[in-house]
Amino acid sequence: MNISFRQLRIFLELFETGSFTAAAARLHVTQSAASKMIAELESQLNLVLFDRTTRRVTPNDAAREFHAFAVDVVATMQTATRSVEELISLDRGKVSIAASPLMIYGLLAQVIADYRTRHPGIQFELHELSTDDTVESVRAGTVDFGLGAIDMRIPGIQSEVVLEDGMYVVVNPGHPLIRRASVALDELAAWNHISLRNFYSVRRSLDLILAHRGVTLPSAIEAGTLTAALGLVRCGAGLLIVPGYAAAIAEQWGMHTIAIAGVSPTVHQISLIQRSRARPSVSTRHFLEVLRPTLDARRATQLDGVQIKRKSRNKGHSRD
């Protein structure tokens, strides 16, 4: 058996697009060349991988079984190729990252800006995705690594907690709760609450906390991103519960954050997500060596900042 890298790539494109024309266009080959590579692959495997009609090419059970192995091989080869190229110099390379939009804003933006100042030849490719899509992008090798809160073992994925974060209430400047230094979860049921859809780890972490406390927070507004949810808070549509990195952004945008009484400051754990047994490229490994201690330092600074802010607020406001 002599399966080629090009055969695997055209297989993956055809699996995704269901069209020889589209798959061939993505790899800049002719349709006949794409068809020939798939036929050769099927011959070498002694399996039919796709059910063909005049309108659609549909992967069958054999293709679905083969897909995971093809993804793993192609992702490994792409990383290896990039790593060898980057050995020439650290001033050339690319780091591809997946995370939620506000996680990129709050945790990565400054680190990337500083890193680019020192290594201007390194390019960054950022994918703003939900937690679930981040995991899938890492698994498929589309990105080098991701950041997200995951609380289970996922096949093909290895994770490492790199930041432990708290959860905070965000309100607009005119909200009555800004006079409070802290608030209990059950007290929040009396106020309009904005929630995130559950494909974000923030929502799932909050649901676990609420279930453990036996608290229900009715929500008339469910948003698809933290950015949209914070915009609604700023307009006075309700309050929002977010992790510390998003709370810091809310403060920058003119909103107020309030501690939640009895909730651990490490309740929301953010992990570095990588593909199992993958060897990151040179530029990715070097960037991670910079990112890890930065996140460690951020956690200590964030805790100090929250404590100082609470003391300052308490001088100006009495508790209800």
BELPE-V697070 format. One record per pair of residues at least 4 apart in sequence whose ideal C-beta (glycine too) atoms are under 6 Angstrom apart, sorted by the first residue. I is the first residue (numbers start at 0). J is the second residue. Records with the same first field share a line. If there is no record, write none. Layout:
# BELPE-V697070
I: J + J
This chain:
# BELPE-V697070
0: 43
2: 6 + 43
4: 76
6: 36 + 40
7: 69 + 72 + 73
9: 22 + 26 + 33 + 36
10: 69
11: 69
12: 16 + 22 + 25
13: 22
14: 58 + 66
16: 21 + 22
17: 55 + 56
19: 23 + 30 + 33 + 34
20: 30
22: 33
23: 28 + 30 + 33
28: 32 + 33
41: 47 + 48
46: 61
48: 61 + 62
49: 56 + 58
50: 57 + 59
51: 56
58: 62 + 63
65: 69
70: 139
74: 140
78: 280
81: 280
82: 280 + 281
85: 92 + 280 + 281 + 282
90: 120
91: 120
92: 121 + 282
93: 122
94: 123 + 143 + 282 + 283 + 286
95: 124 + 142 + 143
96: 125 + 142
97: 126 + 128 + 133 + 136 + 142 + 145
98: 102 + 103 + 145 + 146
100: 127 + 224 + 226
101: 105 + 225 + 245
102: 106 + 146
103: 107 + 125
104: 108
105: 244 + 248
106: 244
107: 111
110: 290 + 293
111: 123
114: 118 + 289
115: 119
121: 282
126: 142
128: 132 + 133
129: 198 + 199
130: 147 + 199 + 200
131: 198
133: 145 + 147
136: 141 + 142
137: 142 + 145 + 272 + 274
138: 155 + 156
143: 279 + 283
144: 273
145: 272
146: 269
147: 200 + 272
148: 200 + 204 + 267 + 268 + 269
149: 158 + 270
155: 275
157: 273 + 275
158: 270 + 272
159: 270 + 271
160: 268 + 270
161: 271 + 294
162: 269 + 294 + 298
163: 265 + 268
164: 242 + 243 + 267
165: 243 + 264
166: 240 + 242 + 259 + 262 + 266 + 267
167: 246 + 256
168: 238 + 240 + 257
169: 232 + 239 + 241 + 249 + 254 + 256
170: 174 + 176 + 238 + 255
171: 232 + 233 + 235 + 254
176: 257
177: 255
178: 316 + 319
179: 257
180: 309 + 313
181: 258 + 260
182: 186 + 257
183: 260
184: 212 + 214
185: 214
187: 216
188: 216
190: 238
191: 237
192: 216 + 218 + 237
193: 220 + 228 + 231 + 237 + 239
194: 218 + 221
195: 199 + 201 + 202 + 222
196: 221 + 223
197: 202 + 203
201: 242
204: 267
205: 240
209: 214
222: 227 + 228
225: 245
228: 239
229: 249
231: 236
232: 239 + 254
233: 254
241: 245 + 246
242: 267
243: 301
246: 256
249: 254 + 256
250: 256
262: 266
279: 283 + 284
297: 301
312: 316
